[in-house]
Amino acid sequence: MAEGIARIALVTGANGFVGAHVVRALAARGTRVRALVREGADLRALDEVACDLVRGDLRDPGAVARAADGCAEVYHVGADYRLWVEDEAPMYEANVGGTRNVIAAARSAGAARIVHTSTVGALGIGADGIGREDTPVGLDEMIGPYKRSKFMAEQAAIAAARDGAPIVIVNPSTPIGPLDYKPTPTGRIIVDFLNRRMAAFIETGLNLACVEDVARGHILAAERGRVGEKYILGGENLTLEQMLRRLAALSGMPAPRCKIPYGVAYGFALGAEVVARTITHRAPRASLTEVRMARKKMFFDSAKARSELGYAPAPVDEGLTRAIEFFRRIGAARAAA
């Protein structure tokens, strides 16, 4: 094993979309990986990868401490990632309380490096329409419980770094690629597109990055990142319309042409939420949080990660192609007619 590589690295949320790729990147580096997953979690994303499975909940300090024991590196990737919830309390407990538990456990274990996975959703957007690590933003600008809880978790990580914890923060943008079993909200867009369930779209924008590059960015942050600093792990800024055109070219499926006005989308989401909260008690087709988030283009700049970490994301079409192949392979999406 090369000098400087951790004897054992803990990855929380190891069976999730990004977490599973972090596990794979660490294993490829030659690191022994301890993978923390919840009891009963879907483990398909960890198939055929060498790791030591440990079951536990981020909200349980004892379980987290046992998982972190003996680990020289801790990658806190785990989070409750949902854009609609009936009860917000468990999300805050997992994302904010869980982050505090992981940091405390890693410090107690003497970990030399803690990589905290935040999100670009916790960052601000500048006057030029681009978000950067130092763009001013506050909790009152966070839309929905997921963004608010992740912002609060990031602030806890920053505070711990100021207190001496060896924490580096990464802010992934919108990862795409294989192993998105759940799928994530962006993966759902791809699945709906492939299944021709997307007749129209709303005007918005996002930063897409290949999930494998995002995972490698975590390791670069551990190896080269400065303690207490944030690094955006992104790729290419695209409007949703541009993304759908890319998907059309890569998949052989037609792209939707109808653009929905914001007011219409908001009204639909409002009605869908009423049904979800009073009848189905399941996530609506479109939530108010999603529509409100879509009103602002989520464009970001990864220049700091490129210059300080050596982060070099591949063309986003590679990730879109792998995502299309993955969803078709597992039967989530149909092939082109």
N, C-alpha and C positions, 0 to 999 in steps of 0.2 A: 504494500500500500504506500502511495506517495506521501512524502513528508507534509504534515499539515492537514491531512484528511482525518476527519473525526473517526474515533473508534466506533461510536454508536451515534446515530442521529435519530431524533424523534420527529415524526411528522404527524401532526394532528389533522383530523379530517382526511386521513390518508386514502379513503375509498371514494372521495369526491372527485370532481372533474379535474381541478388543478392539483389537488393533493396526490392523486394517483400518478400524475406525470412528474411531480416532485420526487415521489418514491422511486420511480423509474430512473430519473436523472441521477439521483444519489447512488442507486445500485450500479448504474453504468460507470460511475466515478470510482466504484470499489468500496463504497461505504456500507457498513452494516446498518440496516434501517429497522427501527421500531415503529410500527404503524398503529396509531391509536384510532380505533373505530368504535362506534356505539354498538351496544348489544342489538343483534338482529339486523345490522346494516347490510345493504346490498354490496357484496364484495366482488362483483364481476370485474370492476375496473382494476382489481389487483391480481387477476388471473395471470399465472405464469411469470410472476415477478417475485424475486427473493426478498422476503421481509418477515420480521417477527411481529405477528398480530397481537395486539393488546387491546382488550375491550374495556371501555370506560366512557363516562360522560364528562364533557368539559365543565359542567356545573358542579361536579363532585371533586373538591380539592384533593381528597385522599387518592382517588383514582388517577388524577393528573400527576400527583407527586410520585406515585409508584411508576407511572409510565416514564417520567423524566429521569428517574434515578439512574445514574451512571452514564447519562447522555452528554456528550461534549458539544453537540449542536442541537438546537430545537427550532423546528420550522412550524410556526403556528398558522396553519392554513385553514383549519376547521372553523366553520361559522354556520349559522342558520341563515341560509340565503333563500329568502322568499320575498316576493314583492307584494304579497297579500296574505294577511293572517287575521283570524278572528280575535285572537288573544295575543297582544303584543308582549306580555310579560315574559314568556319563555324565550323569546328572541333576545331581549335585553339580558336575560340571565345567561344565555349561551354566549352571546357576542361580546358583552361588556364584562360580566362576571367571569365568564370562561377565559377571557384574555388575561384578566388579573390572576386567575388561578394558574394559568400556564406560565406567566412571567414569574410568579412567586416560586413555582415548582422548579423552573429552570435555574433560577438564582440559587435556590437551596441545593440543587444538584451540582452547582459549580460549572454550568455550561459556559463555554468560552464565547459562544455566539448564539443569539436568539434572532431569528428572522420572523418579523410579524407581517402577515399578509393582510393588508388593508384593501382599499379599492379606490379607483379614480373617482368613485361616487362621493368620497369624503373630501375631495379637493374642490377648489373654486375654479371658475372660468373667468379668464381675463377679459379686458375690454376689447382685445383683438379676436375674441371668440375661441381662444386656446387656453386650456388649463395646464398649469405647471405646479411643481412641488411647492413653490412659495407663493402661489396666488392666494391672497387673503380670502378667508371664508369663515363662517361661523355656524354654530349648531342650528340657528334659526333658518338657515338656507338649505338645510337637509330635508328632502322630500321623503316622507314615509318612514316607518320604523326601521327598515333595513339600513337605509343610509344614516339615520340618526344613531342607531346602535353602533354601526361601524365607525362613524366619526368619533363617538365617545370612546370606543375601544382604541382607536388610533391615538387619541389624546392620552389615554392611560399608558400606552406604550411610550409616547414621547416623555411623559412625566417620569416613568421608570428609567428611561435612558439618562435623563438629567440627574437621577438619583444614583447613577452608577451602573445600571444594568447594561450589558453588552448587546443592545438592541439595534437592529437595522430594519427599517420599514420599507416594504415594497407595495406599490399601488398598481396592481394589474388593471388593464383596461377591460376589453371584452374578448376573452379567449375563445377560440374556435378550434375544432379538430375532433379527433376520435376520443372514445371513452366517455362521452357525455351521455351517460345512460339515463339520467333523471327525466328529461334534459333540463339544462339551464334555460332562462328566458330567451337567450339568443339562439340556443340550440333548437328551442321550440319554433322560432321564426323559420329556421332552415327546414325543419320537419314539415311545418305547415305549408311552406313554399313547395316542397317536393311532392306533397300530397294534394296540391292544388286547393288548399283551404284558405288561401290568401288572395282574395279577389281584389283587394285594395290595400293601400298603405297610408300612413300618416307622414307628414314632412318632419323628419328628425335626422340626427346624425350620431354616429358612434365611432369609436376607435377600435379597430379589430386587430387582433394579434394571434399568431399561431400558438396554441396552448403549450407545445413543446418548448418554444422560445421563452414563454412566461416561466415555465418550470426551471429552465436553465438560468434564467434571470435570478431566481431565488438563490441558487448556489453561488452565482457571481456576487450577489449581495453579501452572502456569508463570507466569501473569500476576500472581497475587495471593498465592500461598502464601509462607509464611515459611520461610527456609532451615533445614533440619534438622528441620522439623515433619512430622508424619504427618496425613493426612486420609482418613477413611473415606468412600468413595464408594458409598453404599448406597441403599436404597429402602424397601421395606416388609417387616416381619417376618411370616412366615407359617409355620405348621406345614406339613408335607408334605401332610397331609390337606386343609388349606385350599387349598393350591396346586392339588391335583388337582380339587377342587370348582370352582375358578376355571376350570381348563382345560375341565372338563365343560360349564360354562355358556357358555364362549366357542366351543367346538368342536362342540357338539352330540353329543358322545360321552359314554357313561355313565362315571361315576367308580367306581373300585373301592371296595368296602366292607369288605374283610377286612384287618384289621391284624395283622401278624406280630409275635409276641413277639421281643424282642431275642435271647434264647437260640436260638430257631429260626433266625433270620437269621444268627447267628454260626456255627452248625453248618453251614448251607448254604454260607456263604462259605469256611469251613475246607475242606470237601470240594471246592469249586470251585477253590480255590487249589492243592490237591494235584494235581488233574487238569491245571491250567494249567502247573504247574512240572515235571511229570513226563511229560505226554503231548502236550498241544496247543502249549505254549510261546506261548500267546496270552492276552491279558487275560481273566480270568474274568468271568462274568456279574455276579458281585458279589464284591468283594475284602474281605479282612479289614480293610484300611485304611478302606474306605468304611463298613463296618458299625460299626467302632469310632468313626469320626468322627460317625456318625449318633446315637450314644448321647447326645451333648450338643447341644442346640439352638444353632444359630449365629445368634443375634440380635444386631444391632448398632445403634448410634446415629450418625447422620450430622450431628448438630447442629453440630459444629465446622466441617465443610465448608460447611454452609449459612450460618453466621454470618460466617466469615472469607473464604470464596471466592465466596459468592453461588450456591452449588450448589443447584439446585432440581429434583429428580427428578420426572418425570411419574408418574401412576398406573401401577402395575405391570401392570394389565390391558392397557394399550396395548402393552407389550413382549411379553406373552404372546400377544396377538392377532397381532402381527407375526411372532413365532416360528412360530406355527401356520401362517400364510399362507406363510412361507418354506419350511418343511419340506414342506408339501404341493406347493408350486410346483416344488421340485427333485426331487420324487418319493420323498423319504425317508419320507413319511408319507401314508397314504391319507385321502381325504375322508370326511366323515360319511356313513353309509349312508342 
